[in-house]
C-alpha cells in the first residue's frame, strides 16, 4: 500500500465527513477547525501502521475519525489476507505444502 496515496484518500474522506457533520449540525465550525488542525498536526506519517495508530488516537478524541480508522483497518486486513493467500498459492505451486499450511495457520492465529 502506498502510504502517501492512502494519506491523500484519508484527507479527502475527512473533509467529506467534516462537511457532512457541519451540514447536519453535528459539529460546530470551531470543532471542525480543531479536527482538521489535529489531523494536520499528526502528519507526516512514516508508515501505514503509523497512519493507523494516529487515526486510532484521533478517533479517541474526535468520533468523526472512527469511521475512517475502521475503514483503514479493513483495508489493511484485506491487504494482509491477499498477501498471505498469494504466498500460500506460490508455495503450493512449488510443492511446499507444509509451508503453505504454516502460512494458513499464522493467518488463523492473527484473525483470532
Helices and strands as residue ranges (DSSP letters): H 3-23, H 29-41, H 48-61, H 64-93, H 97-111
